[in-house]
Amino acid sequence: LAFASATAMLVSFVRRLWRRPPALDAAGLYAIAYLPTLALGLATSLLVAMPATRVMASRTVLATTHLHWMMFAAPLLAFLAGLHRAWPSLARRHVAEGWARVGAGLVIGGLYATFLPLFVVGFAGQPFRANAYAGELQIPHVFSAAGTTILVAGTVLMVVALIAGPRVETERA
């Protein structure tokens, strides 16, 4: 049921993008990045749920990464797209668009740099909660940690872009 609703949401989103592509502001960048994020999550959900691969993937980093991808990365991008679109109405401030675009790029790049190496490690079969990493799996974990640093830097920059934007001019009647 969750897979069917997520697939329907993805199809609806693609149709909406096809009719009217989003602007390339920060909100549009988050909305565009949401599409491949959700598609990757749906693809990995098939690996985690299919009987042929469930036994292999159930206690690996792949299952954990898939859970965090679907519960953190995809909703975060959707939330940030909506937040950047509604920010002038919510806070009576415009978004500092240049900084917001850089922050969006860092957040999106940080998400992918954090989670894609963990998908690779999960495909390699590393068990969840391993006490030590195999030598060949050490490098993806280093890249994942670097991706987390990029994600945090992008989040800080995004918050600065939201707070530092100019005030919305209101009409006085």
Backbone as CSV, one residue per row, in Angstrom:
resi,resn,N_x,N_y,N_z,CA_x,CA_y,CA_z,C_x,C_y,C_z
1,LEU,0.826,-1.192,0.000,0.000,0.000,0.000,0.871,1.257,0.000
2,ALA,1.923,1.268,0.799,2.809,2.433,0.838,3.527,2.599,-0.492
3,PHE,3.938,1.470,-1.112,4.611,1.549,-2.402,3.665,2.094,-3.465
4,ALA,2.414,1.665,-3.434,1.438,2.138,-4.422,1.161,3.629,-4.253
5,SER,1.031,4.092,-3.015,0.757,5.513,-2.803,1.980,6.353,-3.164
6,ALA,3.173,5.868,-2.870,4.376,6.607,-3.243,4.534,6.653,-4.758
7,THR,4.204,5.556,-5.438,4.272,5.538,-6.899,3.258,6.494,-7.494
8,ALA,2.054,6.517,-6.950,1.037,7.450,-7.441,1.470,8.893,-7.209
9,MET,2.092,9.157,-6.072,2.577,10.501,-5.785,3.689,10.884,-6.764
10,LEU,4.572,9.950,-7.091,5.651,10.214,-8.032,5.093,10.502,-9.426
11,VAL,4.124,9.705,-9.873,3.520,9.932,-11.188,2.818,11.278,-11.229
12,SER,2.086,11.613,-10.185,1.405,12.904,-10.129,2.401,14.053,-10.168
13,PHE,3.508,13.903,-9.460,4.523,14.947,-9.425,5.161,15.125,-10.800
14,VAL,5.444,14.017,-11.500,6.040,14.101,-12.833,5.073,14.772,-13.803
15,ARG,3.791,14.454,-13.726,2.799,15.103,-14.591,2.746,16.603,-14.343
16,ARG,2.787,16.996,-13.087,2.750,18.416,-12.745,4.005,19.135,-13.251
17,LEU,5.158,18.483,-13.112,6.390,19.075,-13.623,6.367,19.183,-15.144
18,TRP,5.753,18.215,-15.810,5.706,18.227,-17.255,4.857,19.383,-17.769
19,ARG,3.738,19.639,-17.083,2.848,20.727,-17.492,3.451,22.096,-17.225
20,ARG,4.038,22.271,-16.053,4.596,23.568,-15.695,5.891,23.343,-14.924
21,PRO,7.039,23.435,-15.614,8.310,23.221,-14.917,8.534,24.287,-13.853
22,PRO,9.146,23.918,-12.731,9.376,24.901,-11.670,10.467,25.888,-12.052
23,ALA,10.405,27.031,-11.441,11.471,28.021,-11.632,12.738,27.492,-10.983
24,LEU,13.856,27.985,-11.422,15.119,27.514,-10.871,15.556,28.350,-9.673
25,ASP,14.601,28.696,-8.818,14.948,29.297,-7.547,15.207,28.162,-6.556
26,ALA,15.448,28.487,-5.306,15.783,27.446,-4.322,14.641,26.455,-4.155
27,ALA,13.398,26.945,-4.110,12.258,26.040,-3.963,12.156,25.100,-5.157
28,GLY,12.400,25.612,-6.353,12.358,24.779,-7.548,13.464,23.734,-7.562
29,LEU,14.650,24.105,-7.079,15.746,23.139,-7.013,15.415,21.991,-6.059
30,TYR,14.837,22.329,-4.915,14.432,21.272,-3.983,13.351,20.397,-4.606
31,ALA,12.403,21.001,-5.316,11.323,20.223,-5.933,11.855,19.306,-7.028
32,ILE,12.793,19.810,-7.823,13.371,18.979,-8.876,14.200,17.843,-8.271
33,ALA,14.936,18.097,-7.206,15.753,17.063,-6.566,14.902,16.013,-5.871
34,TYR,13.667,16.362,-5.543,12.772,15.409,-4.884,12.458,14.224,-5.789
35,LEU,12.381,14.465,-7.092,11.994,13.423,-8.034,12.990,12.257,-8.068
36,PRO,14.284,12.472,-8.330,15.194,11.322,-8.306,15.370,10.728,-6.906
37,THR,15.189,11.557,-5.892,15.286,11.036,-4.527,14.184,10.027,-4.261
38,LEU,12.970,10.367,-4.644,11.855,9.446,-4.451,12.001,8.223,-5.347
39,ALA,12.478,8.404,-6.568,12.660,7.272,-7.482,13.694,6.285,-6.932
40,LEU,14.806,6.802,-6.392,15.811,5.917,-5.803,15.251,5.190,-4.583
41,GLY,14.452,5.893,-3.797,13.839,5.254,-2.640,12.878,4.148,-3.034
42,LEU,12.116,4.372,-4.097,11.199,3.330,-4.568,11.971,2.135,-5.119
43,ALA,13.076,2.390,-5.819,13.878,1.283,-6.351,14.491,0.452,-5.231
44,THR,15.013,1.123,-4.197,15.603,0.357,-3.105,14.533,-0.328,-2.257
45,SER,13.310,0.207,-2.263,12.246,-0.470,-1.516,11.910,-1.810,-2.151
46,LEU,12.053,-1.894,-3.472,11.844,-3.192,-4.125,12.900,-4.197,-3.679
47,LEU,14.140,-3.745,-3.538,15.197,-4.653,-3.092,14.969,-5.121,-1.661
48,VAL,14.493,-4.220,-0.826,14.297,-4.568,0.578,13.048,-5.426,0.765
49,ALA,12.055,-5.289,-0.125,10.777,-5.965,0.074,10.622,-7.270,-0.705
50,MET,11.336,-7.447,-1.812,11.152,-8.659,-2.618,11.656,-9.882,-1.858
51,PRO,10.915,-10.973,-1.916,11.340,-12.167,-1.171,12.720,-12.675,-1.568
52,ALA,13.093,-12.531,-2.825,14.383,-13.054,-3.268,15.553,-12.277,-2.667
53,THR,15.388,-11.011,-2.409,16.493,-10.194,-1.890,16.289,-9.757,-0.449
54,ARG,15.114,-9.999,0.104,14.840,-9.538,1.467,15.765,-10.179,2.485
55,VAL,16.024,-11.460,2.352,16.887,-12.150,3.313,18.298,-11.580,3.261
56,MET,18.774,-11.283,2.038,20.124,-10.743,1.888,20.213,-9.327,2.452
57,ALA,19.167,-8.526,2.254,19.248,-7.104,2.589,18.687,-6.744,3.957
58,SER,18.049,-7.682,4.627,17.297,-7.304,5.821,18.163,-6.805,6.966
59,ARG,19.306,-7.354,7.172,20.148,-6.943,8.306,21.426,-6.251,7.843
60,THR,21.331,-5.535,6.739,22.509,-4.846,6.220,22.303,-3.343,6.292
61,VAL,23.359,-2.631,5.970,23.307,-1.179,5.926,22.332,-0.715,4.836
62,LEU,22.087,-1.556,3.833,21.153,-1.201,2.767,19.758,-0.933,3.314
63,ALA,19.262,-1.803,4.179,17.925,-1.614,4.739,17.865,-0.358,5.608
64,THR,18.886,-0.128,6.391,18.926,1.057,7.244,19.021,2.329,6.419
65,THR,19.854,2.298,5.394,20.003,3.466,4.537,18.709,3.750,3.795
66,HIS,18.048,2.693,3.324,16.761,2.884,2.648,15.749,3.531,3.591
67,LEU,15.691,3.073,4.815,14.759,3.652,5.783,15.047,5.141,5.990
68,HIS,16.302,5.486,6.197,16.648,6.890,6.422,16.459,7.729,5.157
69,TRP,16.669,7.142,3.999,16.455,7.852,2.735,14.986,8.221,2.573
70,MET,14.106,7.263,2.884,12.672,7.511,2.704,12.071,8.312,3.856
71,MET,12.634,8.220,5.051,12.069,8.922,6.199,12.743,10.269,6.461
72,PHE,13.920,10.498,5.876,14.630,11.750,6.120,14.859,12.544,4.829
73,ALA,15.509,11.953,3.856,15.933,12.705,2.674,14.746,13.176,1.837
74,ALA,13.849,12.273,1.476,12.717,12.657,0.624,11.789,13.666,1.315
75,PRO,11.361,13.427,2.564,10.515,14.441,3.211,11.238,15.768,3.439
76,LEU,12.544,15.725,3.686,13.292,16.964,3.889,13.256,17.830,2.634
77,LEU,13.469,17.231,1.477,13.448,18.002,0.237,12.062,18.574,-0.034
78,ALA,11.025,17.792,0.205,9.668,18.299,-0.001,9.357,19.433,0.971
79,PHE,9.760,19.280,2.226,9.526,20.320,3.222,10.274,21.603,2.879
80,LEU,11.534,21.466,2.475,12.316,22.656,2.154,11.788,23.370,0.917
81,ALA,11.271,22.632,-0.052,10.660,23.275,-1.217,9.448,24.100,-0.790
82,GLY,8.599,23.522,0.036,7.431,24.257,0.522,7.803,25.426,1.423
83,LEU,8.809,25.232,2.262,9.239,26.308,3.155,9.775,27.499,2.372
84,HIS,10.597,27.238,1.377,11.143,28.343,0.591,10.053,29.044,-0.226
85,ARG,9.046,28.306,-0.650,7.958,28.924,-1.404,7.073,29.776,-0.489
86,ALA,6.844,29.324,0.739,5.921,30.021,1.641,6.610,31.003,2.579
87,TRP,7.927,31.058,2.582,8.656,31.877,3.544,8.252,33.346,3.542
88,PRO,8.083,34.006,2.389,7.690,35.422,2.443,6.348,35.644,3.146
89,SER,5.438,34.714,3.016,4.147,34.848,3.703,4.264,34.526,5.185
90,LEU,5.111,33.569,5.528,5.236,33.147,6.921,6.011,34.154,7.769
91,ALA,7.124,34.646,7.248,8.027,35.468,8.053,8.075,36.928,7.629
92,ARG,7.340,37.259,6.588,7.358,38.631,6.057,8.771,39.047,5.648
93,ARG,9.522,38.080,5.148,10.868,38.322,4.627,11.006,37.565,3.316
94,HIS,11.697,38.181,2.363,12.040,37.478,1.137,13.200,36.536,1.426
95,VAL,13.361,35.555,0.579,14.503,34.654,0.691,15.679,35.309,-0.035
96,ALA,16.852,35.298,0.586,18.060,35.773,-0.090,18.421,34.714,-1.129
97,GLU,17.947,34.919,-2.351,17.909,33.856,-3.353,19.285,33.325,-3.746
98,GLY,20.278,34.173,-3.847,21.612,33.690,-4.212,22.168,32.720,-3.182
99,TRP,22.084,33.113,-1.923,22.556,32.233,-0.851,21.683,30.990,-0.742
100,ALA,20.389,31.156,-0.981,19.480,30.003,-0.882,19.786,28.970,-1.959
101,ARG,20.129,29.419,-3.162,20.481,28.460,-4.221,21.759,27.705,-3.876
102,VAL,22.748,28.420,-3.356,23.993,27.750,-2.948,23.701,26.764,-1.819
103,GLY,22.885,27.195,-0.851,22.504,26.293,0.240,21.739,25.085,-0.264
104,ALA,20.845,25.293,-1.245,20.100,24.168,-1.815,21.041,23.191,-2.501
105,GLY,22.001,23.720,-3.239,22.972,22.836,-3.888,23.781,22.037,-2.884
106,LEU,24.169,22.695,-1.790,24.932,21.982,-0.758,24.077,20.952,-0.033
107,VAL,22.830,21.291,0.260,21.950,20.336,0.943,21.700,19.124,0.063
108,ILE,21.371,19.360,-1.200,21.092,18.244,-2.113,22.355,17.415,-2.335
109,GLY,23.465,18.088,-2.600,24.729,17.360,-2.773,25.142,16.618,-1.514
110,GLY,24.910,17.236,-0.356,25.245,16.584,0.907,24.404,15.345,1.165
111,LEU,23.113,15.415,0.822,22.257,14.236,0.993,22.758,13.077,0.143
112,TYR,23.035,13.364,-1.127,23.502,12.297,-2.012,24.895,11.820,-1.627
113,ALA,25.776,12.733,-1.216,27.122,12.323,-0.804,27.098,11.526,0.494
114,THR,26.091,11.752,1.316,25.979,10.991,2.559,25.420,9.597,2.317
115,PHE,24.341,9.520,1.532,23.616,8.258,1.445,24.075,7.326,0.328
116,LEU,24.540,7.835,-0.810,24.942,6.937,-1.895,26.091,6.008,-1.503
117,PRO,27.130,6.487,-0.798,28.153,5.527,-0.355,27.595,4.458,0.594
118,LEU,26.599,4.818,1.391,26.008,3.821,2.289,25.178,2.797,1.523
119,PHE,24.541,3.215,0.425,23.870,2.236,-0.439,24.891,1.258,-1.020
120,VAL,26.057,1.768,-1.431,27.106,0.910,-1.985,27.584,-0.081,-0.933
121,VAL,27.802,0.392,0.274,28.240,-0.480,1.365,27.161,-1.529,1.674
122,GLY,25.900,-1.121,1.620,24.813,-2.069,1.845,24.734,-3.123,0.765
123,PHE,24.939,-2.708,-0.504,24.960,-3.691,-1.592,26.119,-4.658,-1.431
124,ALA,27.207,-4.187,-0.841,28.356,-5.056,-0.607,28.088,-6.048,0.517
125,GLY,27.023,-5.823,1.286,26.626,-6.781,2.306,27.114,-6.488,3.704
126,GLN,27.555,-5.272,3.979,28.001,-4.977,5.339,26.828,-5.074,6.296
127,PRO,26.971,-5.822,7.367,25.876,-5.933,8.322,25.648,-4.634,9.078
128,PHE,24.418,-4.465,9.497,24.052,-3.310,10.299,24.716,-3.427,11.657
129,ARG,25.158,-2.324,12.213,25.840,-2.256,13.510,27.091,-3.124,13.568
130,ALA,27.916,-2.968,12.561,29.199,-3.685,12.565,30.159,-2.983,13.514
131,ASN,30.958,-3.766,14.228,31.934,-3.186,15.146,33.134,-2.621,14.413
132,ALA,33.457,-3.192,13.277,34.585,-2.716,12.471,34.209,-2.866,11.004
133,TYR,34.780,-1.989,10.185,34.514,-2.039,8.751,35.601,-2.837,8.066
134,ALA,35.228,-3.547,7.015,36.233,-4.208,6.192,37.066,-3.133,5.505
135,GLY,38.298,-3.451,5.186,39.213,-2.471,4.613,38.684,-1.818,3.351
136,GLU,38.061,-2.587,2.472,37.562,-2.020,1.227,36.298,-1.181,1.433
137,LEU,35.660,-1.291,2.580,34.448,-0.513,2.860,34.730,0.739,3.681
138,GLN,35.985,0.952,4.029,36.331,2.123,4.827,36.166,3.421,4.035
139,ILE,36.570,3.425,2.780,36.524,4.644,1.961,35.091,5.142,1.759
140,PRO,34.105,4.289,1.452,32.740,4.821,1.353,32.233,5.449,2.647
141,HIS,32.649,4.924,3.779,32.234,5.522,5.050,32.869,6.895,5.256
142,VAL,34.089,7.076,4.803,34.737,8.392,4.884,33.998,9.380,3.987
143,PHE,33.633,8.951,2.767,32.870,9.823,1.881,31.511,10.170,2.474
144,SER,30.895,9.219,3.142,29.611,9.474,3.772,29.734,10.503,4.892
145,ALA,30.783,10.411,5.679,31.010,11.400,6.735,31.266,12.776,6.145
146,ALA,32.009,12.837,5.036,32.231,14.120,4.366,30.917,14.676,3.826
147,GLY,30.054,13.807,3.321,28.744,14.240,2.840,27.895,14.824,3.955
148,THR,28.005,14.264,5.142,27.274,14.813,6.277,27.758,16.212,6.607
149,THR,29.049,16.444,6.504,29.600,17.773,6.739,29.068,18.768,5.708
150,ILE,29.008,18.347,4.456,28.456,19.203,3.398,26.984,19.502,3.669
151,LEU,26.252,18.503,4.109,24.826,18.673,4.416,24.620,19.679,5.542
152,VAL,25.432,19.598,6.577,25.320,20.547,7.689,25.670,21.958,7.231
153,ALA,26.718,22.101,6.422,27.093,23.423,5.915,25.974,24.010,5.054
154,GLY,25.357,23.188,4.226,24.238,23.666,3.414,23.041,24.061,4.249
155,THR,22.784,23.324,5.319,21.672,23.663,6.194,21.914,24.996,6.888
156,VAL,23.126,25.224,7.360,23.451,26.502,7.997,23.297,27.641,6.994
157,LEU,23.781,27.453,5.790,23.673,28.487,4.761,22.213,28.741,4.382
158,MET,21.411,27.688,4.340,19.995,27.842,4.026,19.279,28.643,5.114
159,VAL,19.575,28.376,6.373,18.954,29.126,7.466,19.372,30.593,7.408
160,VAL,20.641,30.842,7.111,21.100,32.226,6.967,20.369,32.912,5.819
161,ALA,20.174,32.210,4.707,19.480,32.796,3.555,18.022,33.111,3.890
162,LEU,17.401,32.308,4.722,16.011,32.576,5.101,15.927,33.764,6.058
163,ILE,16.828,33.838,7.012,16.763,34.896,8.020,17.285,36.223,7.493
164,ALA,18.297,36.202,6.644,18.957,37.425,6.205,18.280,38.100,5.018
165,GLY,17.200,37.544,4.525,16.524,38.140,3.376,15.881,39.472,3.731
166,PRO,15.678,40.309,2.720,15.055,41.628,2.995,13.599,41.491,3.404
167,ARG,13.123,42.453,4.149,11.724,42.457,4.597,10.779,42.644,3.431
168,VAL,9.611,42.056,3.525,8.570,42.215,2.530,7.930,43.563,2.723
169,GLU,7.846,44.338,1.673,7.174,45.641,1.748,5.671,45.413,1.770
170,THR,5.007,46.005,2.734,3.548,45.870,2.824,2.893,47.162,2.340
171,GLU,1.762,46.998,1.725,1.007,48.160,1.251,0.208,48.744,2.402
172,ARG,0.191,50.056,2.497,-0.604,50.714,3.532,-1.792,51.360,2.860
173,ALA,-2.943,51.042,3.358,-4.162,51.584,2.750,-4.594,52.890,3.381
